[in-house]
């Protein structure tokens, strides 16, 4: 029994290596961004070690830097990270028998877009040991990259850190652009969100909206409009 658990963990550990290496480089940009926004190295690493979510972390630190309230942070992260609940529901179809509630709660901490994709593509039923192995290197890579980036942000010249600080936004562009090319619904949602964001930022009568609330408004309004105009058709067997 112990041998099977160890084997499953090592298999997940190996499968998580590419994701861990990717997170190491991407989180470097988050570390620099967090320090540039006034957070300490310890705070930046603490955020990454307890919140394995790139988009949510970036939104959260920007709200903190803007002096937003705790309610704004909670609302923004709830909307941004809601997709993980849907991923979790989908992944339950792949879980091995005996995957207890306790293991589900613990392993849900590691559930990210990339880990979900790897676990879903697994040919065998997903066991707790496999999920823990799959999440080990991504967690280490994300936390270590944040530490290195935050430390570099305190010693590198401002011109260099400003350039490196936008690296994490490159990841978001890389995530959004490919589906925009093939799905006009995604393109429409992104366009509406951009226009709303610009309107809130530049129009004087909308300047009272805090940054945290602005993110929520842009996400919800663009999603609702696209859902109404271009609903996803259900596939019938």
C-alpha positions as CSV (number, residue, x, y, z in Angstrom):
1,X,0.0,0.0,0.0
2,X,2.8,2.4,1.0
3,X,4.6,1.5,-2.3
4,X,1.5,2.5,-4.4
5,X,1.1,5.8,-2.5
6,X,4.8,6.6,-3.0
7,X,4.7,5.6,-6.7
8,X,1.6,7.8,-7.3
9,X,3.2,10.8,-5.5
10,X,6.4,10.5,-7.6
11,X,4.4,10.2,-10.8
12,X,2.6,13.4,-9.9
13,X,5.8,15.0,-8.8
14,X,7.3,14.3,-12.3
15,X,4.2,15.5,-14.1
16,X,4.3,18.8,-12.1
17,X,7.9,19.6,-13.1
18,X,7.1,21.7,-16.2
19,X,4.4,23.7,-14.4
20,X,6.8,24.3,-11.5
21,X,9.5,25.6,-13.8
22,X,7.0,27.9,-15.5
23,X,5.7,29.2,-12.2
24,X,9.3,30.0,-11.1
25,X,9.7,32.4,-13.9
26,X,6.2,34.0,-13.9
27,X,6.1,34.5,-10.1
28,X,9.5,36.4,-10.4
29,X,7.5,39.2,-12.0
30,X,4.9,39.1,-9.3
31,X,7.6,39.4,-6.6
32,X,8.9,42.5,-8.3
33,X,5.4,44.0,-8.8
34,X,4.5,43.4,-5.2
35,X,7.7,45.2,-3.9
36,X,7.2,48.1,-6.4
37,X,3.7,48.6,-5.0
38,X,5.1,49.0,-1.5
39,X,4.8,45.5,0.0
40,X,7.7,43.9,1.9
41,X,9.5,40.8,0.7
42,X,8.0,38.8,3.5
43,X,4.5,40.0,2.6
44,X,5.0,39.1,-1.1
45,X,6.2,35.6,-0.3
46,X,3.4,35.1,2.3
47,X,0.8,36.0,-0.3
48,X,2.2,33.5,-2.8
49,X,2.6,30.8,-0.2
50,X,-1.0,31.1,0.9
51,X,-2.7,32.0,-2.4
52,X,-1.7,30.0,-5.4
53,X,-3.5,32.2,-7.9
54,X,-1.7,34.6,-10.2
55,X,-4.5,36.8,-11.4
56,X,-6.1,36.9,-7.9
57,X,-2.7,37.9,-6.4
58,X,-2.1,40.7,-8.8
59,X,-5.6,42.1,-8.3
60,X,-5.2,41.8,-4.6
61,X,-1.9,43.6,-4.3
62,X,-3.1,46.4,-6.6
63,X,-6.2,46.9,-4.4
64,X,-4.0,46.9,-1.3
65,X,-1.6,49.4,-2.9
66,X,-4.6,51.6,-3.8
67,X,-5.8,51.6,-0.2
68,X,-8.9,49.4,-0.9
69,X,-11.0,47.8,1.7
70,X,-11.0,44.2,2.8
71,X,-14.5,43.8,1.3
72,X,-13.2,45.0,-2.1
73,X,-10.4,42.4,-2.0
74,X,-12.8,39.6,-1.0
75,X,-15.2,40.5,-3.8
76,X,-12.6,40.9,-6.5
77,X,-10.8,37.6,-5.6
78,X,-14.2,35.8,-5.4
79,X,-15.1,36.8,-8.9
80,X,-11.6,36.2,-10.3
81,X,-11.1,32.8,-8.7
82,X,-14.7,31.5,-9.2
83,X,-13.4,29.4,-12.1
84,X,-11.6,27.1,-9.7
85,X,-14.9,26.0,-8.2
86,X,-16.0,24.9,-11.7
87,X,-12.7,23.2,-12.3
88,X,-13.1,21.4,-8.9
89,X,-16.5,20.1,-9.9
90,X,-15.2,18.9,-13.2
91,X,-12.2,17.2,-11.6
92,X,-14.4,15.2,-9.3
93,X,-15.3,13.0,-12.2
94,X,-11.6,11.9,-12.4
95,X,-11.1,11.2,-8.7
96,X,-10.3,7.7,-7.5
97,X,-12.7,5.9,-5.1
98,X,-11.9,6.7,-1.5
99,X,-10.9,10.3,-2.2
100,X,-12.2,11.6,1.1
101,X,-13.5,15.1,1.9
102,X,-10.4,15.9,3.9
103,X,-8.1,15.1,1.0
104,X,-10.4,17.1,-1.4
105,X,-10.1,20.2,0.9
106,X,-6.3,19.9,1.2
107,X,-5.6,19.2,-2.5
108,X,-8.0,22.0,-3.6
109,X,-5.3,24.4,-2.5
110,X,-3.1,23.3,-5.4
111,X,-5.9,23.5,-8.0
112,X,-4.7,26.0,-10.7
113,X,-5.4,26.2,-14.4
114,X,-2.3,24.2,-15.3
115,X,-2.6,21.6,-12.6
116,X,-6.3,21.1,-13.5
117,X,-5.3,20.5,-17.1
118,X,-2.6,17.9,-16.2
119,X,-4.9,16.1,-13.7
120,X,-7.8,16.0,-16.2
121,X,-5.5,14.6,-18.9
122,X,-4.4,11.8,-16.6
123,X,-5.4,8.4,-17.9
124,X,-5.8,6.8,-14.5
125,X,-8.1,7.8,-11.6
126,X,-6.6,10.7,-9.7
127,X,-5.5,9.8,-6.2
128,X,-4.7,12.1,-3.3
129,X,-1.0,11.1,-3.5
130,X,-0.9,12.0,-7.2
131,X,-2.5,15.4,-6.5
132,X,-0.1,16.2,-3.7
133,X,2.9,15.2,-5.9
134,X,1.5,17.2,-8.8
135,X,1.1,20.3,-6.7
136,X,4.5,20.1,-4.9
137,X,6.8,21.6,-7.5
138,X,4.3,24.3,-8.7
139,X,3.9,25.5,-5.1
140,X,7.7,25.5,-4.5
141,X,8.3,27.2,-7.9
142,X,5.7,29.9,-7.3
143,X,6.9,30.7,-3.8
144,X,10.6,30.6,-4.6
145,X,10.1,32.7,-7.7
146,X,8.2,35.3,-5.7
147,X,11.1,35.4,-3.1
148,X,13.7,35.9,-5.8
149,X,11.7,38.5,-7.6
150,X,10.9,40.4,-4.4
151,X,14.5,40.3,-3.3
152,X,15.7,41.5,-6.7
153,X,13.1,44.3,-6.6
154,X,14.8,45.8,-3.6
155,X,18.3,45.8,-5.0
156,X,17.9,46.3,-8.8
157,X,17.6,49.9,-10.2
158,X,14.1,51.2,-10.6
159,X,14.3,51.3,-14.4
160,X,15.1,47.5,-14.4
161,X,12.4,46.5,-11.9
162,X,9.8,48.6,-13.7
163,X,10.6,46.6,-16.9
164,X,10.6,43.2,-15.1
165,X,7.5,44.1,-13.2
166,X,5.3,43.9,-16.3
167,X,6.5,40.3,-17.1
168,X,3.5,38.8,-15.2
169,X,1.1,40.8,-17.4
170,X,2.7,39.1,-20.4
171,X,1.5,35.8,-19.0
172,X,-2.1,37.1,-18.9
173,X,-1.8,38.3,-22.5
174,X,-0.5,34.8,-23.5
175,X,-3.5,33.2,-21.8
176,X,-6.1,35.5,-23.3
177,X,-4.9,36.1,-26.8
178,X,-5.1,32.5,-28.2
179,X,-8.8,32.0,-27.3
180,X,-9.5,35.5,-28.6
181,X,-8.3,34.3,-32.0
182,X,-10.8,31.4,-32.3
183,X,-13.7,32.6,-30.2
184,X,-15.4,35.9,-30.9
185,X,-17.2,35.6,-27.6
186,X,-13.9,35.8,-25.7
187,X,-12.8,38.7,-28.0
188,X,-16.1,40.6,-27.3
189,X,-15.7,40.0,-23.5
190,X,-12.2,41.3,-23.5
191,X,-13.1,44.3,-25.6
192,X,-16.0,45.3,-23.4
193,X,-13.9,44.9,-20.3
194,X,-11.1,47.1,-21.7
195,X,-13.6,49.8,-22.7
196,X,-15.3,49.8,-19.3
197,X,-11.9,50.0,-17.6
198,X,-10.9,52.9,-19.7
199,X,-14.2,54.7,-19.1
200,X,-13.9,54.2,-15.3
201,X,-10.3,55.5,-15.3
202,X,-10.7,58.5,-17.7
203,X,-14.3,59.7,-17.3
204,X,-14.6,62.2,-14.3
205,X,-18.1,61.2,-13.3
206,X,-16.9,57.5,-12.8
207,X,-13.7,58.3,-11.0
208,X,-15.3,57.7,-7.6
209,X,-15.3,53.9,-8.3
210,X,-12.4,52.3,-6.4
211,X,-9.9,50.1,-8.3
212,X,-11.2,46.9,-6.6
213,X,-14.8,47.6,-7.4
214,X,-13.8,48.6,-11.0
215,X,-12.3,45.1,-11.6
216,X,-15.5,43.5,-10.4
217,X,-17.7,45.7,-12.5
218,X,-15.6,45.1,-15.7
219,X,-15.6,41.4,-15.2
220,X,-19.2,41.0,-14.3
221,X,-20.7,43.4,-16.9
222,X,-18.6,42.0,-19.8
223,X,-19.4,38.4,-18.8
224,X,-23.1,39.1,-18.5
225,X,-23.3,40.9,-21.8
226,X,-21.4,38.2,-23.7
227,X,-23.5,35.4,-22.0
228,X,-26.7,37.2,-23.2
229,X,-25.4,37.9,-26.7
230,X,-23.4,34.7,-27.4
231,X,-24.7,31.9,-25.1
232,X,-22.7,28.7,-25.1
233,X,-24.7,25.9,-26.8
234,X,-25.2,22.7,-24.9
235,X,-23.8,19.7,-26.6
236,X,-26.3,16.9,-26.8
237,X,-25.1,13.3,-27.0
